[in-house]
């Protein structure tokens, strides 16, 4: 039973990482969508998508280390993947955001 719970937690972590990747890569498209459908300013939509993407990369590993009792091997694999992908996507998102800010 505990093993199933750990697998569910890891699946949730990977889902949050996937959502962070989508938000980071498609932040401009999301900003245009929010502007066209909800009349949210473009710069605000892009800033929100970028910040949310970065937070989704940072918060789950912190929660994982504080709350979950997951095996060390699984934690190392997740943190390695999250760090590698998170740095690349976050830098890309921040460069795009800086270009929009001018």
C-alpha positions as CSV (number, residue, x, y, z in Angstrom):
1,X,0.0,0.0,0.0
2,X,2.8,2.4,0.8
3,X,4.5,1.6,-2.4
4,X,1.4,2.6,-4.4
5,X,1.2,5.9,-2.5
6,X,4.8,6.7,-3.4
7,X,4.2,5.9,-7.0
8,X,1.2,8.2,-7.0
9,X,3.3,11.0,-5.4
10,X,6.0,10.6,-8.0
11,X,3.4,10.6,-10.8
12,X,2.0,13.9,-9.4
13,X,5.6,15.3,-9.4
14,X,6.2,14.3,-13.0
15,X,2.8,15.8,-13.9
16,X,3.7,19.1,-12.3
17,X,7.0,19.1,-14.2
18,X,5.2,18.4,-17.4
19,X,2.8,21.3,-16.8
20,X,5.8,23.5,-16.0
21,X,7.4,22.6,-19.3
22,X,4.2,23.3,-21.2
23,X,3.8,26.7,-19.4
24,X,7.5,27.6,-20.0
25,X,7.6,26.7,-23.7
26,X,4.2,28.0,-24.7
27,X,4.1,31.1,-22.4
28,X,3.7,33.4,-25.4
29,X,0.8,31.4,-26.9
30,X,-0.8,31.4,-23.5
31,X,-0.4,35.1,-23.2
32,X,-2.0,35.7,-26.6
33,X,-4.8,33.3,-25.7
34,X,-5.5,35.1,-22.4
35,X,-5.4,38.5,-24.2
36,X,-7.8,37.4,-27.0
37,X,-10.3,35.6,-24.7
38,X,-10.1,37.4,-21.4
39,X,-8.5,40.7,-22.4
40,X,-5.6,40.3,-20.0
41,X,-2.6,42.4,-21.1
42,X,0.0,40.5,-23.0
43,X,2.9,41.3,-20.7
44,X,0.9,40.3,-17.6
45,X,-0.1,37.0,-19.2
46,X,3.4,36.2,-20.2
47,X,4.8,37.2,-16.8
48,X,2.2,35.0,-15.0
49,X,2.9,32.0,-17.2
50,X,6.7,32.4,-16.7
51,X,6.4,32.8,-12.9
52,X,4.0,29.8,-12.6
53,X,6.3,27.7,-14.7
54,X,9.4,28.5,-12.6
55,X,7.4,27.9,-9.4
56,X,6.2,24.5,-10.7
57,X,9.8,23.5,-11.2
58,X,10.9,24.7,-7.7
59,X,8.1,23.9,-5.3
60,X,7.5,20.1,-5.9
61,X,11.1,19.1,-5.1
62,X,11.0,21.2,-1.9
63,X,7.8,19.5,-0.9
64,X,9.2,16.1,-1.9
65,X,12.1,16.5,0.4
66,X,10.0,17.8,3.3
67,X,6.8,15.7,3.2
68,X,7.3,12.4,1.2
69,X,9.1,9.3,2.2
70,X,10.2,8.2,-1.2
71,X,13.2,6.0,-1.9
72,X,16.6,7.7,-2.4
73,X,17.0,6.3,-5.9
74,X,13.6,7.8,-7.1
75,X,14.4,11.1,-5.5
76,X,17.8,11.3,-7.2
77,X,16.3,10.4,-10.6
78,X,13.5,13.0,-10.2
79,X,15.8,15.8,-9.0
80,X,18.3,15.1,-11.8
81,X,15.6,15.3,-14.5
82,X,13.9,18.3,-12.9
83,X,17.1,20.2,-12.5
84,X,18.3,19.6,-16.1
85,X,15.0,20.4,-17.7
86,X,14.0,23.1,-15.3
87,X,17.2,25.1,-15.8
88,X,16.9,25.0,-19.6
89,X,13.2,25.8,-19.8
90,X,13.3,28.5,-17.1
91,X,16.3,30.2,-18.8
92,X,14.4,30.1,-22.1
93,X,11.3,31.6,-20.5
94,X,13.2,34.3,-18.7
95,X,15.0,35.3,-22.0
96,X,11.6,35.5,-23.7
97,X,10.2,37.5,-20.9
98,X,13.2,39.9,-20.8
99,X,12.8,40.4,-24.6
100,X,9.2,41.3,-24.1
101,X,10.0,43.7,-21.3
102,X,12.4,45.5,-23.6
